[in-house]
Amino acid sequence: MTRHICIICNKRCQKAKSRRSSVAPHRLGLMLALLVHSGKIDIEKSKSIYQCCRQTRKGKHFCEIHFIETAQTLVGELCGGITDYMEIQLHLDICMTRNSDSIPVELFDRLQQYMRMLDESFILEEKEITRLLNEALSRYGLAMLLGKEDISTMYKRKRRLEGKVRNKLICFY
């Protein structure tokens, strides 16, 4: 089983439970800005991670949990004080369809400021935030991002669903 060293926490993680940093600077910058915003890493470490990832052609690996933490921070900031599951889901659907109306200006300005600390040429766009949110919701689901499901039960559910799909494909042939 292939293992990779996480560039953020320096722990070894399985290939299946790791993500490769994006070679697109705005995607990587947004992720690091959200980690700085949540207090998971400091700005100096994020600068060194950004420079290291930008120097490689394929990007570096990081634990999947860091991507989940990033998405959880984003969902928490976008939803504010909303506690009802259905209201959160409706609010996030609005955030993904109408980019600029639903993203708080304070959050947008802080993320822009963190990204400018990484690289002066960054211009944050609302569509980058909605892309990250959409990718996280499609990959992990809302229950995972709200903390109602842990990562081990998510993997069990995925394996169970993959088994059902595989069985249907076998029966189909």
N, C-alpha and C positions, 0 to 999 in steps of 0.2 A: 504494500500500500504506500503510495507516494505521500510524503509529508513536506510541507513548506514552512518556512519561518516567517511569522507575521512581522511586518515592518513596523507596526505600532507597538505591540507588546513583547516582541522577540520570543514568543512561544511557538512551538511546533504545532501545526494543525494539519489534519488530513486534507487531502486535495478536495474531497467532496464537501468539506466544511470550511473552505477558504474561498476568497474572491480575489481576483486580480484587479489591481488599481487601474483605473481608466487612463488611457494615454491622452484623452482629451483633457486639457488643463482645467476647463471650467467644471467638469464633473468631479475631478479630484479635489479641486479647490473648494467646491461646495461641500463635499463630504468632510474635509478637514475643518472648514469653517464651522460646520455643525458640531463636530467633536470638540472644538475649542469653546463654542458657545455653551455646550452642556457641561464643560469643565472636565471632560475625560482626558484631554491632553492640553498642554500649554502652547502658547503661540510659537515659542522657539522650537519646540519639538515638531510642530506642524510645518514650520519652514524647512527644517532639515528633511522631513519625510517628503515634502513637496519637491524639493530639489533632487533628492535621490530618485524619486519616481519619474521625474521629467527627464533624467539623464539616460534612462533605459528605454529601449525601443518597445519592449513588451509590457512594461509596468512591473510592479512588485506585488507580492501576495500579502493579504491581511486576513485575519480571522473573520468569519461571517458575522460573529457577534458584534463587531465594530460597525458593520453596515446596518445591523438591526438597531444598535444604539443610536446611530445617526437618524434612521427613519423614525424611531420612537421619539427622539427629540423634536423632529419636524412635526410629527402628528400632535404631540403635546402642545407645541407652540401654536399650531394652526387652529386647534380646537379650543384652546383657552380653558374656560370653566365648564364646558359642556360635559355632562356625565352620562347621559342616556346614550346607549349603544346605537340606536336607530338615528338619533339626531347627529351623532358623530359621523355615521356613515353618509347621511345626506349632506352634511357640511363638507366632508372630504370629496364627495362627488361634485359639489359645486366648485371646490378648489381646483379640481382637475379639469373642469370644463371652462371656467372663467378665470383665467390666470390672475390678472392684476386686481380684480375686485375683492378677492377673498384672502389674499396674503397680507397680514398686518404690516404696516409701513415700518414700525419699529424693528420687527424681525428682519425685514428686507434690508433696512439700513445697516443693522448690526452685521448681518452676513456679508453685505457688500464691503463693510469696513474690514472684517477679518480676511476676506479674500484679497483686498488691496494690500494688506500686510504681507500676504504671501507673494503677490506679484502685482506691481503697479498697473499693469495693462488690463487687469480683469474688469469686465463690465458684466455684472450679474443681470440675468434676464429672468422674468417670472417663469418662462417655459422650462428653464433648467430645474427650478424647484418642483414644478409639477411633474416633470419627467422622473425625477428621483422618487417622488411620492408614488407615482404610478407604478414604477418598477418594484418598489418595496411592497406595495399592496398586492400586486399580482404575484410576487414571489413568495411572500410570507403570510399574507392575509391580515385582516384588521385585528382579529383576536390576538394574534402574536404581537402586533405592534402596540396594542393597548395593555399588554401584560396579562391577558386572560388565559393565555396558553404558553407553555414553555417550549423550548426548542426541541426537547426530546420527544414530546407528544406530537409536535408538528412533523418530525421525521417519521414517526410510527404511522401517522395518518397518511403521509405521502407514500410510504412503502406499501401500505394496505391498498391505496387507490391504484398505484402502479400495478400491483398484483391482479387487481380486478380487471384493469384494462388489458393486461397481458393475457389473462384467461379468456376474455372476450375475443381477442384477436386470434387466439388458438382455435376457439370454437367457430369463428367465422371462416377460417380456411377449411 
